[in-house]
């Protein structure tokens, strides 16, 4: 069985080893973030719908989770876009809870936390990981380039309201970028919103993988004292994940696509993941070049490292 919706377990900087559940067509989102590792949004929408048949997803989750749950720490709704755009995500979460006792997580941009149906669905998971990259509307539009129907202050109020009701872990991530949101003025604006939201934890991230816009850069280390001054207590997750990516078969092309479609990988990670006695490093490099020549994947040099990305 070649999985369509489930992948991993993959190493996660915040969740250990995680089974990913991807319930959207590639790059379906209500944001067009300048730093997105998956490239430009191709299906730009803020309309919630069931993009794939619910029963197909549940059937695959049942098989895949039971096969891999002994190797995982979390089961996470994440992947090719904004997962809360899937209308019946609540039913999918309930199904996961019936399949496994492993903790569940939703990684979201947070844009729909004001929606009552979304709130009810996410109340069922153990961890919610939203993003907040800006402290005002102007910078929010510059960084996240949201759907026109999404308004900054309404989104912030959604965070506040959801946090008051939610009994699980609520960790907010800030993607820090050089010359964009790394000044003390912009960080203080974000801190002002965080003080209203009251998350359990603040995670500081930087674009360690190739971003959508080439002008997006990692901040200088001089930002660290500013972060210490503004946030006092925060969690630094701006380092590469550690550990192997799980593959289910020896079909290199299918397994690679299943991973890098949702998670661009460094060349060394690909070699580490797929290398075996019968498929060595040279074989892997040859196959990567063949797939690139067929326009199925592309090589990107970013911060002096070689990454491979899926080509939409």
N, C-alpha and C positions, 0 to 999 in steps of 0.2 A: 504494500500500500504506500503510494507516494503522497505524503501529507500536503494539503493545500492551505490549511489554516494554522497548523501547529508547527513549531520548530524548536530546536534545542535538545536538551538544556544548553544554554549559553552562559558564560561567565558574566556576572553583573557587578558593578562597583558598589552597589547599594544593597543588593538582594542575594548575594552569593551565586548559586547556580539556579537559573530560572527557565522554566518552560514558557515560551512565548506563544500567545494566541492572537493571531492577526486576522481580524474580521472585516477588513476593508480591501477594496481593490487598491493596487499600488498608487500611492501619492494622492489619496482622497482626504482632503483636509479643509478646514475653515480658516487656516492660517497659511501664509507663504513666507515662513521665517527666513531671514537672510542667512542664518547659520545652519539650516537643516542639512543633515548628513545624507539625506536621501535624494536631494536635488529639488527641482522646481515642482510645485504642486500642479498636477495635471487635471485633477477633478476638484475644482474650487467650489465648495458648497457649504451651506450651513443648515441644510435640510436633513433631518434625521430619517433614516430609512433602513430596511433590512437589505443590505447589498448582496448578501448570499442567503440561500435558504437556511433557516435556523436549524432544522433537523439535520442538515448536512454537517454543519459545524459541530453540533452536539454529538453526532455519531463519531466524528473524527476525534473530538476531544476525549471521548470515553476510551477509545482504543489507544490513543497516543499517550494520555496521562497515565493510564494503568501500566503501559509499557515502560515509562521513563520516570515515574514518580520516586522510585528508590534512589534516583541520581539527582534529585532537584530539591531546592529549598523553598522556592516560591512558584506559583502559577500566575502569570502576568498577562493582562490584556494590554497589548502594545503592538507596534509594528509599522505599517505602511501609511499611517495617517492618524486622525483623531478618533480613538475608539468609541467615544461617547456619541458619535454620529450614528452608530448602529442602534436602531430604534429599540430592539428587544434585548439589549445587553443585560438587562436584569435577569431575563430567563436563562441566558448563557451563564451568568454568575451563579445562579441557583443550581444549574446543572453541574458546574465544576464542584460546588460544595457537596453535592451528592456523590460525585465520582471519587473525590480525594479529600483527605483531612489536611493537606498541605495549605499553608496560608496563601491568600490571594491578594493580588495587587492590580491597580489600574494606573498606568502612566498616561497622563492627560495634559493638554495645554490649559485646562481649567476654564475654557471659554463658556462651557455650558453648565457650570456648577450652579448657576441661578435657576436652571430648569428643574421643576419639581420632579418630573419623571427620572431625570438623570440623578438627582439627589437620592431618590428612593432606591435606585439601582446600586449606587456606590456605597450606600449605608451598609450593604451586605459584605463588602470586602474588608480585609484586614489592614491594608495600606493603600492610601491614595497619594500619588506623587504628581502634583501639578507644577506649573512653571510660572514664574513672574520675573520678567526681564526688564521691566520699566516701571517707573513710579508716576508717570503721567501719560495722558492720551497721545501727545505728540511723539514721544519716544516709542510708545507702544506701537503706533502705526509704522514708524520707521523700521523697527526691529521685526515685529511679527506680521506686519502687512495683513491684518485680519479681514475677513469678509465684512462688507459694509454694514451688515446688520448687527455686528458685534460692537458694543460700546464699552469703553474702558471702565467707567465708574459702575456700570451695571455688573460687569464681570467681577470687579473687586467686591461689590456687595454680595455677589454669589459666593465668593470665597468665605466671607465673614459669616453668612447665614449657614453655609454647609458646615463650617468648622464648629459652630455652636452645637450642631446636632450630632456630628459624627463622633463615634466612640473609638474608632481605630486610630492608627498612626497617620498623621498628616504632615508630610515632609515637602517643603517647597524648594524647588531648584531655581537658581539664578544662573543664566548663561552669560558669562562676563566676556566682553569683547573690547579690544583696544580702541580707545578714542570714541567709543559709542556709549557705553554705560558704565565705564570703570572710573569715572571721576567722583570725587567725594560728594559733589552736588547731586549727581544722579543717584548715587548709592544711598544718600540720606533720604531722597524721595521714595526709593524702594523700601527703606527701613520704616518710613512713616506708614506705608501701607501694611507692612508685615506686623507692625505693632497693633494694628486694627484687626488683622486676620488671626494672629496668635497661633502660628503653626508649631508643631512639636519640634521641628528641626529645620534648619536652613542649610541647604546644600549649595556650595559654590562650584560651578562647572566652567570649563572653557572649551572652545571648539577644537578638540584634539583630533577630530577626523575632518576631511575636506568639506568645507561649507558650500552652500549653494552659491553664494557670492564670493568671488575670489578676493575681494578687498576686506573681508572679515578676517581679523587677526587675533591671536592670543595676546592678552595683556602682558605688559612688562611686570617683572617681579616687584617693582616699586609699588604695585597696588596692594601688596600684602599688608603693610602697616595701615593703609586706609581701611581695608576690610576689618582688621583687628579693632580699629578705632570705632568704626560705624556699627559693626554687628556684634563685637565682643565674642560671642559664642556662635560658631558655625562649623559645618562639616565640609572639608575640602575633598572633592571627588574628581579633581582635575588630573587624574593619572589613568593610564591604560588599564583595562580590566585584565585580570590574571586568570589563567586556567584554559582548559581545552574546550572547543566547540564540539558538540555531539553531532555525529552523522549516523544515518540509519542504513546506508547501502554503500556499495562500491561505485555507484554511478557518479563520477566526479562532477559532471555538468549540472545534473539535477540537484545534487546536494549543495554545491557551491551557490547556485541560484537561490536555493531555499534560504541560505544564510545571508548573502550580500544584498539581496533584494530588500532586506529589512535592516541590515547591519554591515555597512562597508567594512572590509577587513584589511589589515596590514598584510603585506605579502608574507611576512614571517609567520603570522598567525595561520594563514592558509597552509603553508608548508607544514607547520606543527600539527595542524588538524588532520591533514590528509596523508601525511608521509607514512609509508609502511614498507615492509620487506619487498613487496612486489610493485610499489609505486613510490619511487624515490623523488628527491628534490628536483632533479633535472626533468623527470617525467612531468611533474606538476608545473614547472615553468613553461614547458613546451605546450601543455594543455591550456594554460592561461593565455599564451600568445595566439593559439589557434582560436580560442573563443573571442579574443579581442579582434582578430582579423575577420571574424564573422559578424562583428558589430554587436555582440551579445553582452560584453562587459568592457569596461575601460580602465586603463591604468591612470592613476593620478598621483603626482608627486606633491606632497604637502608637508611642510616643516622637515624637509630632507628625509622623508620616509615614503616608501612606495605603498599605495593603497590600491585595492581593486574594488570597483563599484559596479552595480548592475546598471545596464543601459536601458532606460525606459523606451 
